[in-house]
Amino acid sequence: MTRRTGWYLDGMPVFRDDSSAEIAAALGSLPTGSAVSVVATRLLDLFTSGSIPPGTRLPPERQLAASLEVGRSAVREALAALEILGIVDVRPGSGTYLRGTVSELLPQSLSWGVLLGERNTAELLELRSGLEIYVARLAAERLTDAQLTNLRRHLDVMRVSIDDLKSFVKSDLAFHHDLASAAENRLLLDLLQVVRSLLRVWVERAVEEEGHARAALEEHEAVYRALAARDGDAAASAMAAHMTTASARLASAGADGTGDAAPGAA
C-alpha cells in the first residue's frame, strides 16, 4: 500500500518513492517493438484506473521502460503526450506526478489520436477555435488577478524564447491551458485538452520559423490586453484573430507533410 509523506508540493500531496515498484509491477511488459501509442495507452489505462492517488510521483523513465520492456525514448514520448493531455505533470528536477481526476473523455483521446491522419483535421481546427474563443470570453469575466499575473509570466517567457522555439511552444501551451483553467469550466478545459492532443500529440514538435513565433506572441499579447481590461468581447475577438492565423499555420504545416504545428497553433 502506498504511504503518504505528509507533505505537499504545489498544493498536491506527494507520495514516497516506494510507490514506484507497485506502479511498475502493475504495468507489466509490452510486445517487442511496441509503438509509442501502445505505451501511452498502457500508462493511461493505469493512471485513470483510480488505483493511484493524485499527486503520486511516478517511477523514473528507466524504471518504466524496464517494466514495459521498451526503450526509454518511447516512455519519454508517451509521458510527453500525457502531459499535454493534462494527466501528468512533469517537474524538471523533481519528477513526473499524476494530476487529479481525469475526465472520462480523455481515455478515448489517445486511440482517436492514432487515427488523426485519417480524419479531417479542418473539423478539429474549427472545434478548437470555437472552444478557445469561448474560453477567452469566460476567462475575461472570471479570472483572478493571480491568474492574470500567471498568464503574464507565460508571455514573458515566450518573449525571451523567440530563439528557443521549444521553450516558446511550451509556454504557448501553458498560456492556453491556464487561460482555460481561468474560465472555471472543468468540462470545457477537458474538451480542449482532448482536441489539442488530437492535433499535436502524435506529431513531431520541432519548429523552425522564428517569424511564426513573433506573430504568435503579438496575438497572445492582444488577448492578454483584453483579459487585463476584463473585456469579454475584446478577448473573444482577439482570440478569434489568433485562432484564424494559428489554424492556418497548423494546416499549412500539415499540407507541407511536416506533420508539425508552428507556435501559436496550440
Residue pairs with C-beta under 8 A, 6 or more apart in sequence:
2 15
2 16
2 18
2 19
2 22
2 52
2 53
2 56
3 15
3 16
3 18
3 19
4 13
4 15
4 16
5 13
5 14
5 15
5 16
7 13
7 14
8 14
8 55
9 55
9 91
9 94
9 97
10 91
12 54
12 55
12 89
12 97
12 99
12 100
13 53
13 54
13 55
14 55
14 56
14 57
14 97
15 53
15 55
15 56
15 57
17 57
19 52
19 56
19 57
20 57
20 58
20 59
20 60
20 63
21 59
23 46
23 52
23 56
23 58
23 59
24 59
24 63
24 64
24 66
24 67
25 67
26 46
26 51
27 42
27 43
27 46
27 64
27 67
27 68
28 42
28 67
28 68
29 67
29 68
29 69
30 38
30 39
30 42
30 68
30 69
30 70
31 38
32 69
34 68
34 70
34 74
35 74
36 74
36 77
36 78
36 81
36 202
37 110
37 113
37 114
37 202
39 68
39 70
39 74
39 75
39 77
39 78
40 77
40 78
40 81
40 82
40 110
41 110
41 111
42 68
43 64
43 78
43 79
43 82
44 82
44 87
44 106
44 107
44 110
45 107
46 52
47 82
47 87
47 88
47 98
47 102
48 87
48 102
48 106
48 107
52 98
53 98
54 98
54 99
54 100
54 101
55 97
55 98
55 100
56 97
56 98
57 94
57 95
57 96
57 97
58 64
58 88
58 95
58 96
58 97
58 98
59 67
60 95
61 72
61 75
61 76
61 79
62 72
64 75
65 71
65 72
65 74
65 75
68 74
68 75
79 88
79 90
79 96
80 90
81 110
81 113
81 197
81 201
81 202
82 88
83 89
83 90
83 96
84 173
84 193
84 196
84 197
84 200
84 201
85 106
85 109
85 110
85 193
85 194
85 197
85 201
86 99
86 102
86 106
86 177
86 189
86 190
86 193
87 98
87 99
87 102
87 106
88 96
88 97
88 98
88 99
89 96
89 97
89 98
89 99
90 96
91 97
102 190
103 186
103 187
103 190
103 193
103 194
105 190
105 191
105 194
106 190
106 193
106 194
108 194
109 193
109 194
109 197
109 198
109 201
110 197
110 201
112 119
112 194
112 198
113 197
113 198
113 201
113 202
114 202
116 198
116 199
116 202
119 198
121 199
121 250
121 251
121 254
122 251
124 195
124 198
124 199
125 199
125 247
125 250
125 251
126 247
127 195
128 192
128 195
128 196
128 199
128 243
128 247
129 240
129 243
129 244
129 247
131 188
131 191
131 192
131 195
132 176
132 192
132 239
132 242
132 243
133 236
133 239
133 240
133 243
134 183
134 188
134 236
135 179
135 180
135 183
135 185
135 188
135 192
135 239
136 179
136 223
136 226
136 227
136 232
136 235
136 236
136 238
136 239
137 232
137 233
137 235
137 236
138 183
138 184
138 185
138 188
138 232
139 147
139 179
139 180
139 182
139 183
139 227
139 235
140 226
140 227
140 229
140 230
140 231
140 232
140 234
140 235
140 236
141 230
141 232
142 182
142 183
142 184
143 151
143 179
143 182
143 183
143 227
144 182
147 178
147 181
147 182
148 227
148 228
150 178
151 175
151 178
151 179
151 182
151 224
151 227
152 224
154 171
154 172
154 174
154 175
154 178
155 171
155 175
155 217
155 220
155 221
155 224
157 167
157 168
157 171
158 168
158 171
158 172
158 175
158 213
158 216
158 217
158 220
158 263
159 217
161 167
161 168
161 171
161 213
162 168
162 210
162 213
162 214
162 217
163 210
165 206
165 207
165 208
165 210
165 213
165 263
166 205
166 206
166 207
168 207
168 213
168 263
169 205
169 207
169 263
169 266
172 216
172 220
172 263
172 264
172 266
173 196
173 266
175 220
176 192
176 196
176 266
177 189
177 193
179 223
179 227
180 188
180 189
180 192
181 189
183 189
196 266
199 250
199 261
199 265
200 261
200 265
200 266
203 259
203 260
203 261
204 258
204 259
204 260
205 260
205 261
206 260
207 213
207 260
207 261
207 262
207 263
209 262
212 249
212 262
212 263
212 264
213 262
213 263
213 264
215 245
215 264
216 242
216 245
216 246
216 262
216 263
216 264
217 263
217 264
219 238
219 241
219 242
219 245
219 246
219 264
220 242
220 264
222 238
222 241
222 242
223 235
223 238
223 239
223 242
225 234
225 238
226 234
226 235
226 237
226 238
227 235
242 264
245 264
246 262
246 264
246 265
246 266
247 265
249 261
249 262
249 264
249 265
250 261
250 262
250 265
253 259
253 260
253 261
253 262
253 265
